[in-house]
Amino acid sequence: MPLSTSRTSHPNLWPLRFISVEAVSGVVLLAAAALALVCANSPWSHAYEALWQWRPPFALPLLPAHDLHFWVNDGLMTIFFLLVGLEIRREIHDGTLSDPRVASLPIIAAAGGVLVPALLYVLVGSAPVARRGWAIPTATDIAFAVGVLSLIGRVPRSLRMLLLTLAIADDIAAILVIAFFYSGGIVFGQFLLIAVGLMLVLLLQLLSVRPALAFVIPGLVLWLGLLRAGVHPALSGVVLGLLTPVTARFGLRAVGTGSVESPVVRVEAMLHPYVAFGIMPLFAFANAGVSLRDSTSAPVPPSRSAAGCCWGWSLASRSVSCSRHSPPSG
């Protein structure tokens, strides 16, 4: 798992020394992706596709029936985004991102990583229909990005946090682009449900409620509100992570806690093994199964759309690399 717990002191992590090795979880992630490719290009490809299109026989209140692929990408991945939000929240409090100048760097880089590829795609593409795909080169898959990052060995903490913040900012930008330009639009009437979820979370924190399970219902309300509003519901994980208290004492009824850990540290350590060796490999297995049969059956001439994607990805990555090596002065 790219989200390391080696920097998090937690008494219950002593049997998880093997899990705390980041490279191991990265290997598991890539192995799941490779297995998905094999399944999608094997005689069992139909069974592989049917698995993710299967709809559970039960339905949840206020929620239409969805297939298994939806529950992996929009359900379980919310927990992954929660873990990312928790780590970023901790770093904003007393880590690399506590310096506003440093924290602004990945946000600026993410903006460039969205705007530059989109602009290049539009300039290269000539057909009006093809230009409608301007958002294609702006997408970055944070799960695979940080998964590959975990394989690079010992990455400096500051660099890792900058890349992690860059990835999550880029992912949020992509979610907003899809919501505003490639969907039926934002349903602003559902923002009331989102506000209710947020107020319940803040109320529990104000009352100094410590059990993490108490925040499940408010989190589900927030998740449902985002889904019904037309926004990727996994974004609720980032919101909940950034709202999590970073000190052991919080709320109106805060008392002396001694050596009790803050909710950020406690929840991060609790979720880490399940996300690293459960949710992320499952996500890779569900999404990396791309069939290569049609693409190899006949030669396809290069198109301007493909050229726009390649130029956009390449130059945007170069601009991000340059900004990473040029920290703000002053």
C-alpha positions in Angstrom: 0.0 0.0 0.0 1.4 3.4 -1.0 0.1 4.9 2.2 2.8 4.0 4.7 2.3 3.4 8.3 6.0 3.3 9.1 5.7 6.9 10.2 2.6 6.2 12.3 3.1 5.0 15.8 0.4 2.5 16.8 0.6 -0.2 19.4 -1.6 -2.6 17.3 0.7 -2.6 14.3 3.4 -4.9 15.7 2.0 -8.0 13.9 1.7 -6.0 10.6 5.5 -5.5 10.0 5.2 -7.4 6.7 2.2 -5.3 5.7 4.0 -2.0 6.4 6.5 -2.7 3.6 5.2 -0.4 0.9 6.8 -2.2 -2.0 4.9 -5.4 -1.1 1.5 -3.8 -1.5 2.7 -2.2 -4.8 3.6 -5.7 -6.1 0.2 -7.0 -5.0 -1.5 -4.1 -6.9 0.4 -4.8 -10.1 -0.2 -8.5 -9.8 -3.9 -7.9 -9.6 -3.7 -5.7 -12.6 -1.8 -8.3 -14.6 -4.3 -11.0 -13.6 -7.1 -8.8 -14.8 -5.4 -8.5 -18.2 -5.0 -12.2 -18.4 -8.6 -12.8 -17.6 -9.8 -10.2 -20.1 -7.8 -11.8 -22.9 -8.5 -15.5 -22.1 -11.3 -17.9 -22.9 -12.9 -16.8 -19.6 -13.2 -13.2 -20.7 -17.0 -13.4 -20.8 -17.1 -14.7 -17.2 -14.8 -11.9 -16.2 -17.0 -9.2 -17.7 -20.2 -10.8 -16.4 -18.7 -10.8 -12.9 -18.5 -7.0 -12.7 -21.8 -6.5 -14.4 -23.6 -8.7 -11.8 -26.2 -6.8 -9.8 -26.8 -7.9 -6.2 -30.3 -9.1 -5.6 -30.9 -6.6 -2.8 -31.5 -2.9 -3.1 -30.7 -0.1 -0.7 -33.1 2.7 0.3 -32.9 5.8 -1.9 -30.4 4.1 -4.1 -31.1 2.4 -7.5 -29.6 -1.0 -8.3 -26.0 -1.0 -9.3 -23.6 -3.6 -10.6 -20.5 -4.9 -8.8 -18.2 -2.7 -10.7 -20.0 0.4 -9.3 -19.7 -0.9 -5.7 -15.9 -1.3 -6.2 -15.2 2.0 -7.9 -17.7 4.2 -6.0 -18.2 2.3 -2.8 -15.0 0.6 -1.6 -12.7 3.2 -3.2 -14.3 5.8 -0.9 -12.4 4.1 1.9 -9.2 4.5 -0.1 -9.9 8.2 -0.6 -10.6 8.4 3.1 -7.2 7.0 3.9 -5.6 9.5 1.4 -7.5 12.4 3.0 -6.3 11.3 6.5 -2.7 11.3 5.5 -2.9 14.7 3.9 -4.8 16.0 6.9 -2.0 14.8 9.2 0.7 16.3 7.0 -1.2 19.7 6.8 -1.2 19.8 10.6 2.5 19.0 11.4 4.2 17.7 8.3 5.4 18.7 4.9 2.2 20.4 3.9 2.1 22.6 7.0 4.0 25.3 5.0 1.5 27.1 2.7 4.1 27.7 0.1 4.9 24.0 -0.1 1.3 23.0 0.0 0.4 25.3 -2.9 3.0 23.6 -5.2 1.2 20.4 -5.9 -2.1 22.3 -6.3 -0.5 24.5 -9.0 1.1 21.5 -10.6 -2.3 19.7 -10.7 -3.9 22.7 -12.3 -1.2 22.6 -15.0 -1.6 18.9 -15.3 -5.3 19.5 -16.2 -5.1 22.6 -18.3 -2.0 21.9 -20.4 -3.1 18.5 -21.7 -6.6 19.7 -22.5 -5.3 22.8 -24.4 -2.9 20.6 -26.4 -5.6 18.1 -27.2 -7.8 20.9 -28.6 -5.0 22.4 -30.6 -4.0 19.1 -32.2 -7.5 17.8 -32.8 -9.2 19.2 -35.8 -12.7 17.6 -36.0 -15.3 19.2 -33.7 -16.5 15.7 -32.6 -12.9 14.8 -31.6 -12.5 18.0 -29.6 -15.3 16.9 -27.3 -12.8 14.5 -25.8 -10.5 17.3 -24.5 -10.7 15.9 -20.9 -9.3 12.5 -21.8 -5.6 13.4 -21.3 -6.4 15.2 -18.1 -7.2 12.0 -16.2 -4.9 10.5 -13.6 -5.7 7.3 -11.7 -4.5 8.0 -8.2 -4.6 4.4 -7.1 -2.2 3.2 -9.7 -0.1 6.4 -9.5 0.7 5.9 -5.8 0.9 2.2 -6.3 3.7 2.6 -8.8 5.3 5.2 -6.5 5.5 2.6 -3.7 7.7 0.4 -5.9 10.5 3.1 -6.2 12.1 2.1 -3.0 12.8 4.8 -0.4 11.1 7.9 -1.5 11.7 11.1 0.6 8.8 11.9 2.8 8.4 15.4 1.4 8.5 14.3 -2.2 6.0 11.5 -1.5 3.5 13.9 0.1 3.8 16.4 -2.7 3.1 13.6 -5.3 0.3 12.3 -3.2 -1.3 15.7 -2.9 -0.7 16.3 -6.6 -2.5 13.1 -7.4 -5.5 13.7 -5.2 -5.9 17.3 -6.5 -5.7 16.1 -10.1 -8.3 13.4 -9.3 -10.7 15.9 -7.7 -10.3 18.2 -10.8 -11.1 15.2 -13.1 -14.2 14.4 -11.0 -15.4 18.0 -11.3 -14.8 18.1 -15.0 -16.9 15.0 -15.5 -19.6 16.3 -13.3 -19.9 19.7 -15.1 -19.1 18.8 -18.7 -19.7 15.0 -19.3 -22.8 14.3 -17.2 -26.4 15.5 -16.8 -25.1 18.3 -14.7 -25.0 19.0 -11.0 -28.2 18.5 -9.1 -28.0 21.3 -6.7 -31.1 20.3 -4.8 -29.2 17.3 -3.4 -26.7 19.7 -1.7 -29.1 19.8 1.2 -28.4 16.1 1.8 -24.7 16.8 1.6 -25.0 19.6 4.1 -26.9 17.3 6.5 -24.1 14.7 6.3 -21.4 17.4 7.0 -23.4 18.9 9.9 -23.8 15.4 11.5 -20.0 14.9 11.2 -19.2 18.2 12.8 -21.9 17.7 15.5 -20.3 14.4 16.5 -16.9 16.0 16.7 -18.3 18.9 18.7 -19.6 16.3 21.2 -16.2 14.7 21.4 -17.4 11.4 20.0 -14.4 9.1 19.6 -15.6 5.7 18.1 -15.0 5.7 14.4 -18.2 3.6 13.8 -20.3 6.6 15.0 -19.3 8.5 11.9 -20.4 5.7 9.4 -24.0 6.9 9.2 -23.1 10.6 8.6 -20.5 9.4 6.1 -23.1 7.4 4.2 -25.4 10.4 4.1 -22.6 12.5 2.6 -21.8 9.7 0.1 -25.4 9.4 -1.0 -25.8 13.2 -1.3 -22.8 13.4 -3.6 -24.0 10.4 -5.7 -27.5 11.9 -6.1 -26.0 15.3 -6.9 -24.1 13.9 -9.9 -20.6 14.0 -8.3 -18.4 11.0 -7.8 -19.3 9.8 -4.3 -15.8 8.6 -3.5 -15.0 12.3 -3.0 -16.8 12.0 0.3 -13.8 10.0 1.6 -11.5 12.9 1.0 -13.9 15.3 2.7 -14.2 13.1 5.8 -10.4 12.6 5.9 -9.7 16.3 5.8 -12.3 16.9 8.6 -10.9 14.3 11.0 -9.4 15.8 14.2 -5.6 15.7 14.3 -5.4 16.0 18.1 -6.5 13.6 20.8 -8.5 16.3 22.5 -11.3 17.8 20.5 -14.8 19.0 20.9 -16.6 20.6 23.9 -16.3 17.6 26.2 -12.5 17.1 25.5 -10.8 15.7 28.6 -7.2 14.6 29.3 -6.5 11.7 27.1 -3.0 10.8 28.3 -1.3 8.6 25.6 -4.5 8.2 23.5 -3.8 8.8 19.8 -5.6 11.3 17.7 -8.4 10.1 15.4 -6.3 10.7 12.3 -3.5 8.4 13.5 -5.9 5.8 14.9 -8.2 5.5 11.9 -5.3 5.6 9.4 -3.6 2.7 11.1 -6.9 0.8 11.4 -7.8 1.1 7.7 -4.3 0.7 6.2 -4.0 -3.2 5.9 -7.5 -3.5 4.5 -7.0 -0.9 1.8 -3.5 -2.0 0.9 -4.2 -5.7 0.5 -7.9 -5.7 -0.1 -9.5 -2.7 -1.7 -6.7 -1.5 -4.0 -5.9 -5.0 -5.5 -9.7 -5.5 -6.0 -9.9 -2.1 -7.7 -7.0 -3.0 -10.0 -8.6 -6.4 -10.8 -11.9 -4.7 -11.7 -10.5 -2.0 -13.9 -7.3 -3.2 -15.6 -9.0 -5.9 -17.6 -8.7 -4.4 -21.0 -9.3 -6.6 -24.0 -6.4 -6.4 -26.5 -8.0 -8.6 -29.2 -9.8 -5.9 -31.1 -6.8 -3.6 -31.0 -4.5 -6.2 -32.6 -7.0 -7.6 -35.2 -6.3 -4.8 -37.7 -3.8 -1.9 -38.0 -5.3 1.4 -37.0 -3.9 4.6 -38.5 -2.8 7.1 -36.0 -5.4 9.8 -35.3 -5.1 13.4 -34.2 -7.0 12.5 -31.0 -4.4 9.9 -30.1 -1.6 12.4 -30.9 -3.3 15.0 -28.7 -3.5 12.6 -25.8 0.2 11.6 -26.2 1.4 15.3 -26.4 -0.8 16.3 -23.5 0.3 13.5 -21.2 4.0 13.9 -22.1 4.3 17.7 -21.8 2.1 17.8 -18.7 4.2 15.2 -17.0 7.3 17.2 -17.9 5.8 20.5 -16.5 4.9 18.7 -13.3 8.4 17.3 -13.0 9.9 20.8 -13.5 7.6 22.3 -10.9 8.6 19.6 -8.4 12.2 20.5 -8.7 11.6 24.2 -8.5 10.2 24.9 -5.0 8.8 28.3 -4.2 11.4 30.9 -3.3 11.4 33.1 -0.4 
